[in-house]
Amino acid sequence: YTTLFRSRKSIRRDIGRSCGKVRLYGNIGQLYSIAGDYSAALQYCWRGLEFLESSPLIPNHSKYMSKFFAVLGDNAYGLEQYQAAIEYYEQSLEIFRKREDDHLVADASLALVNEGTAYLELGQHKKVLSGLEELDELIPKLPEAQKDDIQILRGNLRAQLYIDEGNLEQAEYELETAKELLNTDDVEYSETIHQYYPLT
């Protein structure tokens, strides 16, 4: 019995250390991304993903995988590698689509917005519209504190799409709607969505 207890305790300790390591890779990658060093950020994200792939027993494994792929997409976008960014966002979204996990709805929503922005850079308007349709289905499932942030980002993406198509009147409407939401928005959820562990 004593040996079994120690074994379980040892396993819990190892899992705790593994979680800490994953969060550390994520946070360091995020800090490099904020500083604009996207290449360094990509390296840490890849290290985090490799560690996750070798450690399938880590709690919230799918959520971490989804986040890492989304951050890889963000950094590829920062390097103007739009097709690569889209592929990373799709990998993040595939994890959500397979699981339909409510804890991943916010991550999936932001990935759809960012993927749409990458498609817009490539002039693939039909893909942007398809992503917006999927986003419209997710927004009602978001908690209220996160919903307005995603709606603001959705409005901005729609406005950019309308501008590209020369529909300035509709673009102005989308921006005004987003502005109204922004004026009443208290929590800037989209700025902290990829934080893996409290830094303070």
Secondary structure, DSSP 8 states (H G I E B T S, - for coil): -HHHHHHHHHHHHHHHHHHHHHHHHHHHHHHHHHTT-HHHHHHHHHHHHHHHHT-TTSTTHHHHHHHHHHHHHHHHHHTT-HHHHHHHHHHHHHHHHHH--GGGHHHHHHHHHHHHHHHHHTT-HHHHHHHHHHHHHHGGGS-HHHHHHHHHHHHHHHHHHHHHTT-HHHHHHHHHHHHHHHHT----GGGTTT--S---
